Amino acid sequence: MAPERRPLIAGNWKMYKTRPETAAFCAAFLPLVAGVEGRDVVLCPPAVCLETALAATRGAGVGVGAQTMHFAAEGAYTGEIAPRMLAELGVSHVILGHSERRQYFAENDADLARKVRAALDAGFTPILCCGETLEEREAGRTEAKVGGQLDADLAEVDPAELPAVTVAYEPIWAIGTGRTATPETAQETVAFIRRRLRERFGAAADRVRILYGGSVKAANIDALMVQPDIDGVLVGGASLEAQEFARIVRFVEPA
Ligand code: PEP
């Protein structure tokens, strides 16, 4: 983690929690992280809970993000949500290209390039996810897979805009499996991501936040955050419980 990149801790609630559960989480969580400085915190609840989360976190210094969105301003896209609808709510971040969206909802790189563009145009911080499967890792194809995703998904981004993008490296084999990449393995791929971005975007790559995601919990957060290129984490399961997520947010700043 470099000083010019402020750490970001984001919770992806996936399809968990109703509106009352969202309000109850915020009531328990916010006092636990009150006064914590030097890091950004974002909750990404299900779409129907965004308004509840925004109301509950107002003035608390905690951002609220969506888990996905469409790229179009409006249109005949049943079930989808447009950037301007999220902007009107007051959302600050949007997760794009999560492996579950890619796997179960056929989200592809062409759509993601348009979504990243639309997110920047709407003033959101896109949290662009990338990562390899276990088979790809074992076949030595991690860099080819992740590099290819980044090239395609950032196709419509200019170097000047790059620092507004956050990248989340999430090895698919570590998501929801309890199997975390070791801090060194995570650092290795995150460093590769930064090199790849530097090749294409130049010095702007040094200002991009790159997160790690995959079975992050209170027990491993400190070891991850000491890694020089890891600027934060995207947390699934462990972000659902207030005490656990608060401990992650309160990771120990390396000396
Ligand atoms: C995620 O959903 O982005 C994630 C990393 O999940 P988990 O922390 O549960 O592995």
Residues whose N, C-alpha, C, O or C-beta is under 5 A from the ligand:
A	BS01	PEP	N12 A174 I175 G176 T177 G213 G214 S215 V216 L234 V235 G236 G237 A238
